[in-house]
Amino acid sequence: MIHVALYQPSIPPNTGNIGRQCVGMNMTLHLIGPLTIDLSAQAVKRAGLDYWPHLALQKHETPESFLQWLGDRLPWLITKHGTVRYDRPAYRDGDVLIFGNEIAGLPADWLQRWPQRTVFIPMLGPVRSYNLANSAAVIMAQACLASGMYDAGQA
């Protein structure tokens, strides 16, 4: 199973959409706090996620508690400042994909900690960034296919 981690997400609809993608792709969603978004049933339903009860969800109260859970794993950090194009990593079952906050991104010390594991999606037009949920969908689909989690015979 691939793990998707959101670093202090701030837009509930993005979290809801990524959670839905996790359910559909059988991935675990990790929310790294402190969280400022409302995860109540009403807020989650507003975010379009009536699948929330099916979501494998882990909440980490602080970045330190997430890093403790991460242990010796080498995560993939998704950032527009990445060094590896999103379709190049040899994603594997058990990988951890970390996405930054919609406004501030990922902490600089995290990017410096794993510089060879920073992944980007090319931006060819005049945009500052992509929507977090859209970016997550692209990376998650690629990781699912590359890891062999999806068997083409399932279609």
N, C-alpha and C positions, 0 to 999 in steps of 0.2 A: 504494500500500500504506500502511495506517495502522500507526503504531508505538505499542506499548504499553510503557511504562516503569514498573518497580517500584522505588521508592526503598528500598533496604536491606531487602528483605522478610525476615521472621523466622519465618514459618510455612510449612514445605515443602508441605503440602497446598494452600494457597492458590496458591502459585507453580505447582504442578502443574496445578491446575484452570485457572488463567489461561493457562498454556502450551497446554493442550488447546484452549481457546477460540481462542487465536491460530492454532493449526493449522487449526481448523474455519473460521475467518473469513479465512484467508490474511493474517494480520498478523504483524509482527515483534515479538518480545519482547526488551526491553532490561532487564537486571538491573543496577542501580546499586549498587556496593559502597561500602565493603567488605562482602562477603557473609559471614554467619555461619551460613547454612543449608547443609546437605549436598545437593549436586547429583549425587551418584553415581547410577549406574544403579539400584542397590537402593533408595535413598531416593526417587528420582523414581518408580519403579514403585510404591512404597508410597503415593505421593501420587496414584496412579491415572492416571498418564500413560504409557501404553505407546506414545504417539504422539511421544515426545520426539525420536526420530531425524528426524522430519519438521518439527520446529520451527525456524523462522528465529530464531536466538538470537544476541544480542550482549551480551557482558559488559563492563561498564565498571568498572574497579578502584576508581575514586573518583568522587564527585560532580563534581569538576572535569573529569575526563576525559569524563564524560557531557555536561557543559555545553559542552565543546570540540566534541564530536560534534554537539550541537544547533545550534551556531553562531547564525545569525540567525533560525532558525525560531521561531515563536510557539507554544508548547505550550498545551494545555489541562491545567490542574491540577485533579485531582478531590479535593474536600475537603468535609467537612460544613460548613465555614465559607465555602463558595463564594457567589458573587454571581449566577451564571447557572444557571438550572434546566437539568438535563441534556439536555432535549429542545429547547432553544432555539438552541444554536450551529449555525452553518452548517459542519458538519464537512466536510472535503475529503480527497481522496486525498492522502497524504503527511503528514497531521496526526500530532502526537505527543500521546498521552494519558499523563499522569504520575499515578501512584497512590502514595500515601505508605505508610510502614511501618505495619503493623497496630497497633502500640502508640503510636508517637510521631507518626504522620502525616507531613506534608511539612515541611521546614524553613521557619521564618517568613520568612527572607530570600527564599526562592523564591516564597512567596505574595505578598510585597510587590513582587517584581520584575515579576509579571504579574497585578496585582489584577483587571483586567477579564476575565481568562481563567481564573477559578476557577469550577469547575462543581460543583453539588451535586445530590443525589437527595433529594427531600422525605422527611422523617421525620415522620409524623403521629402515631405512637404513642409510648409512653414507653420509647424505646430510646436508648442513648448513641451507638450507631453501627451500621452494617451490616457484615456480613462482607465482607472485601476481595474475595474471588472473586465473590461475588454482585453486588457493586457494579460490578466490572469487566465482568461479563457484561451488565449493563443498559446501561452506557455504550458498550461495544464494539458491541453490537447496534444501538443508536441511531446511532452514528457510521457503521457499515457501511451502514445504510439511507439516512441523510441524505447521505452522500458519493456515493451512486450506485454504490458498489462491488457491491452486490447488485442484480441484475436480476431483477425479479419473474417474468420468463419462465423463470428457472432452477428454479423450484419444481416 
